[in-house]
């Protein structure tokens, strides 16, 4: 497997000639239209999430119940069940999407995400231990252990992926993350099987669900997620320099070590907090940044912004699809994203741009 080198997109002021200027104009047009399209898609999927469930609601009842809390059945369903669920989907979707964008930028590998690098597995394993050893219950108690596990997995994978002769090796990093994730996932499964009563709640949590998370839990995790998003925005410009290689980044004045440490901290906060809330959603952090890069180009500032908008659309759509397929029950959103993500991953690997991976 060979390291992936992404093609650069001509800068807006690139004097490379007439052939470069149309390409730059097309990228600018896509960048400008992207957030608008994503906001519209986010509004549509949010409405769909409010309308679909064990009791489908017509759009007029959704509108009435959303703006008039008059005690009607539609208003009760929307405000007590579906709107909090939609808020959770938006929050964790943005967290996983931005975390995936950061890891892809950090490793210069468009097929990396928090799950593939073992971050989600580390958080899940720590939560499993907390439940079994300390009797922790509820998402509020999960959060701290999820952060600890995510941080431990990130550090361990980074140490394994470092060759000692230069920057992190993307290929080794991915292999180390997959191996560590498999080991931690296996231990977590083993623990849940030896004491089914103790780990009954953790098994359903581990599937990736947003139905059991309330607004109170989101508020508990919100400061950490917000800090992670702010860090991601703050280092996005430096990540553009690192994408050119360490030597070029250093010549441009980028503080490489500091940027990497802050990126890892942001990933830990985002992936750890979102995993504590939902148990982890497969492939969200992989698919979304890779897809948005097609119309934003390699600029990390636009990738992070677009990922923060596009990932909630995916999570809302997957949750709505799971409720529609499983009526009157539901299919967990983590299962749906995994089903969607597997063929998408295969398609990404087969694309010429990543055929060397």
C-alpha positions in Angstrom: 0.0 0.0 0.0 1.2 3.4 -0.9 0.8 6.7 0.9 -1.9 8.9 -0.7 -1.0 12.2 -2.1 -4.0 14.5 -2.8 -4.0 16.7 -5.9 -3.8 20.3 -5.1 -6.4 22.7 -6.4 -5.2 26.0 -8.0 -5.4 28.9 -5.7 -7.8 31.7 -6.5 -5.0 34.0 -7.5 -2.9 31.3 -9.2 -1.2 32.8 -12.2 -0.6 29.4 -13.8 -2.4 30.4 -16.9 -5.9 30.3 -18.5 -6.4 26.6 -17.9 -6.0 27.1 -14.1 -8.5 30.0 -13.9 -11.6 28.1 -15.0 -10.8 25.3 -12.5 -10.4 27.9 -9.7 -13.7 29.6 -10.7 -15.5 26.3 -10.6 -14.1 25.5 -7.1 -15.1 28.9 -5.8 -18.6 28.4 -7.2 -19.0 25.0 -5.6 -17.7 26.3 -2.3 -20.2 29.2 -2.3 -23.1 27.0 -3.2 -22.1 24.1 -0.9 -23.2 25.5 2.5 -26.5 26.8 1.0 -27.3 23.4 -0.4 -26.3 21.7 2.8 -28.4 24.0 4.9 -31.4 23.2 2.7 -30.7 19.5 3.0 -30.4 19.9 6.8 -33.8 21.6 6.9 -35.4 18.9 4.7 -34.0 16.0 6.7 -35.0 17.6 10.0 -38.6 17.9 8.8 -38.4 14.3 7.7 -37.1 13.3 11.1 -40.0 15.1 12.8 -42.6 13.5 10.5 -41.5 9.8 10.4 -41.9 7.4 13.2 -44.2 4.7 14.6 -47.0 7.3 14.1 -46.4 9.2 10.9 -47.4 12.9 11.0 -48.5 14.8 7.9 -46.4 17.9 7.2 -49.2 20.3 8.2 -49.4 18.6 11.6 -45.6 18.8 11.9 -45.7 22.6 11.2 -48.7 23.1 13.6 -47.2 21.1 16.4 -43.7 22.7 16.0 -44.9 26.2 16.3 -47.9 25.7 18.6 -47.4 23.7 21.8 -51.1 23.4 22.4 -51.1 20.0 24.0 -52.2 18.2 20.9 -50.9 14.7 20.1 -48.7 16.0 17.3 -47.1 18.7 19.5 -46.5 16.3 22.3 -44.8 13.8 20.0 -42.7 16.4 18.3 -41.5 18.3 21.5 -41.0 15.3 23.8 -39.7 12.7 21.4 -38.7 13.7 17.9 -37.3 17.2 18.2 -34.8 16.2 21.0 -33.8 13.3 18.9 -33.2 15.5 15.9 -31.1 17.8 18.0 -29.0 14.9 19.2 -28.5 13.7 15.6 -27.3 17.2 14.5 -24.9 17.5 17.4 -23.3 14.1 17.2 -23.3 14.2 13.4 -21.3 17.5 13.4 -18.9 16.1 16.0 -18.2 12.9 14.1 -17.9 14.7 10.7 -15.4 17.3 12.0 -13.4 14.6 13.9 -13.2 12.6 10.6 -12.0 15.7 8.7 -9.3 16.4 11.2 -8.0 12.9 11.2 -7.9 12.8 7.4 -6.0 16.1 7.3 -3.7 15.0 10.1 -2.7 11.7 8.5 -3.1 13.0 4.9 -5.2 9.9 4.4 -8.7 10.4 2.9 -9.8 6.9 4.2 -9.2 7.6 7.9 -11.8 8.3 10.5 -12.2 8.0 14.3 -13.5 4.5 14.0 -10.8 3.2 11.7 -8.1 4.7 14.0 -9.6 3.1 17.1 -10.8 6.3 18.8 -14.4 5.1 19.0 -13.4 1.6 20.2 -11.2 3.2 22.9 -14.1 5.3 24.2 -16.5 2.3 24.1 -14.0 0.0 25.9 -13.5 2.6 28.7 -17.3 3.0 29.1 -17.7 -0.8 29.3 -15.1 -1.0 32.0 -16.8 1.9 33.9 -20.1 0.0 33.8 -18.6 -3.3 34.9 -16.1 -2.1 37.5 -17.7 1.0 38.9 -21.4 0.6 38.2 -21.6 3.8 36.2 -25.0 4.3 34.7 -26.3 7.0 32.4 -24.7 9.0 29.7 -23.6 11.7 32.2 -21.4 9.1 33.8 -20.2 7.7 30.5 -18.7 11.0 29.3 -15.6 11.2 31.4 -14.7 7.5 30.7 -15.4 8.0 27.0 -12.9 10.9 26.9 -10.3 8.9 28.8 -10.7 5.9 26.5 -10.6 8.0 23.3 -7.5 9.9 24.5 -5.8 6.6 25.4 -6.5 5.0 22.0 -5.4 8.2 20.2 -2.1 8.3 22.0 -1.4 4.6 21.6 -2.2 4.5 17.9 -0.1 7.6 17.3 2.9 6.0 19.1 2.5 2.8 17.1 2.1 4.8 13.8 5.3 6.9 14.4 8.1 5.4 12.5 10.8 7.3 14.5 12.2 8.6 11.2 9.8 11.4 10.5 6.1 12.2 10.7 3.3 9.7 11.4 3.1 7.1 8.7 -0.6 7.1 7.4 -0.5 3.4 6.4 0.9 2.3 9.7 -1.5 4.6 11.6 -4.5 3.0 9.9 -3.2 -0.5 10.4 -2.5 0.2 14.1 -5.9 1.8 14.5 -7.8 -1.1 12.9 -5.8 -3.7 15.0 -6.4 -1.7 18.3 -10.0 -1.2 17.5 -10.5 -4.9 16.9 -8.8 -5.8 20.1 -10.7 -3.3 22.2 -14.0 -4.2 20.5 -13.4 -7.9 21.2 -12.7 -7.2 24.9 -15.8 -5.1 25.1 -17.9 -7.8 23.6 -16.4 -10.4 25.9 -17.2 -8.4 29.0 -20.8 -7.8 27.9 -21.3 -11.5 27.3 -20.0 -12.8 30.6 -22.5 -10.7 32.6 -25.6 -10.0 30.5 -27.6 -8.4 33.2 -24.9 -5.8 34.1 -24.1 -4.9 30.5 -27.7 -5.1 29.1 -27.8 -1.3 28.6 -24.3 -1.0 27.3 -25.1 -3.6 24.5 -27.9 -1.5 23.1 -25.8 1.7 23.6 -23.0 0.2 21.6 -25.1 -0.3 18.5 -25.2 3.4 18.0 -28.5 4.9 19.1 -29.7 8.4 19.4 -33.1 7.4 20.8 -31.9 7.0 24.4 -30.1 10.4 24.6 -32.0 13.4 26.0 -31.3 17.1 25.8 -29.9 17.1 29.3 -27.1 14.7 28.3 -26.4 16.8 25.2 -26.0 19.9 27.4 -23.5 17.9 29.6 -21.4 17.1 26.6 -21.9 20.4 24.8 -18.9 22.3 26.4 -16.4 19.6 25.3 -17.9 19.3 21.8 -17.9 23.1 21.4 -14.3 23.3 22.5 -13.4 20.6 20.0 -15.1 22.5 17.2 -13.4 25.7 18.1 -10.0 24.0 18.1 -10.8 22.5 14.7 -11.6 25.9 13.3 -8.6 27.4 14.9 -6.1 25.0 13.4 -7.7 24.6 10.0 -5.4 27.1 8.3 -2.3 25.3 9.7 -3.6 22.0 8.5 -3.5 23.4 5.0 0.2 24.0 5.4 0.8 20.5 6.9 -0.9 19.0 3.8 2.0 20.3 1.7 4.5 18.2 3.8 6.4 19.0 7.0 9.3 20.7 5.3 7.1 23.1 3.3 4.9 23.7 6.3 7.9 24.6 8.4 9.1 27.0 5.8 5.7 28.6 5.8 5.9 29.1 9.6 3.5 26.4 10.6 4.0 25.1 14.1 3.7 21.4 13.2 3.9 19.7 16.5 1.5 22.1 18.2 -1.0 21.8 15.3 -0.9 18.0 15.6 -1.3 18.0 19.3 -4.3 20.3 19.1 -5.8 18.2 16.3 -5.5 15.1 18.4 -7.1 16.9 21.4 -9.9 18.1 19.2 -10.5 14.6 17.8 -10.6 13.2 21.4 -13.1 15.8 22.5 -15.3 15.4 19.5 -15.2 11.7 19.0 -15.2 10.9 22.8 -18.2 13.2 23.5 -20.2 11.9 20.6 -19.4 8.3 21.4 -20.5 8.9 25.0 -23.9 10.2 23.7 -24.6 7.5 21.0 -22.1 4.6 21.4 -20.5 5.5 18.1 -21.8 5.8 14.5 -19.8 3.9 11.9 -18.4 5.5 8.8 -19.9 9.0 9.4 -16.4 10.5 9.9 -15.1 8.7 6.9 -17.7 9.3 4.3 -18.7 12.9 4.9 -15.3 14.7 4.8 -14.3 12.6 1.8 -17.4 13.4 -0.2 -17.4 17.2 0.7 -13.8 17.4 -0.5 -15.1 16.7 -4.0 -16.7 20.1 -4.2 -14.7 22.1 -1.7 -11.2 21.2 -2.8 -8.4 20.5 -0.4 -8.9 23.7 1.7 -9.4 22.4 5.3 -11.4 25.5 6.3 -14.1 24.6 3.8 -13.9 20.9 4.5 -14.4 21.4 8.2 -17.3 23.8 7.6 -19.0 21.5 5.1 -18.5 18.4 7.2 -20.1 20.1 10.2 -23.2 20.7 8.0 -23.2 17.5 5.9 -22.7 14.9 8.7 -25.9 15.9 10.5 -27.8 15.4 7.2 -26.4 11.9 6.9 -27.2 11.0 10.6 -30.8 12.5 10.3 -31.4 10.6 7.1 -30.1 7.3 8.5 -32.2 7.7 11.6 -35.3 8.5 9.6 -34.6 5.6 7.3 -34.2 3.3 10.3 -37.5 4.3 11.7 -39.3 3.9 8.4 -37.8 0.5 7.7 -38.4 -0.9 11.2 -41.9 0.5 11.9 -43.5 0.2 14.4 -40.0 -0.3 15.9 -36.8 1.0 14.5 -33.3 0.1 13.2 -30.5 1.7 15.2 -28.9 4.6 13.4 -25.5 3.1 13.9 -26.6 0.0 12.0 -28.0 2.0 9.1 -24.8 4.2 8.8 -22.7 1.0 8.7 -24.9 -0.5 6.0 -24.6 2.6 4.0 -21.0 3.1 4.7 -19.7 -0.3 3.6 -20.5 0.0 -0.1 -19.4 3.7 0.0 -16.1 2.6 1.4 -15.7 0.0 -1.4 -16.5 2.7 -4.0 -14.0 5.1 -2.5 -11.2 2.5 -2.5 -11.9 1.7 -6.1 -11.7 5.3 -7.2 -8.5 6.1 -9.1 -7.5 8.8 -6.7 -7.1 6.2 -3.8 -6.3 3.1 -5.8 -2.9 3.0 -4.3 -4.1 2.6 -0.7 
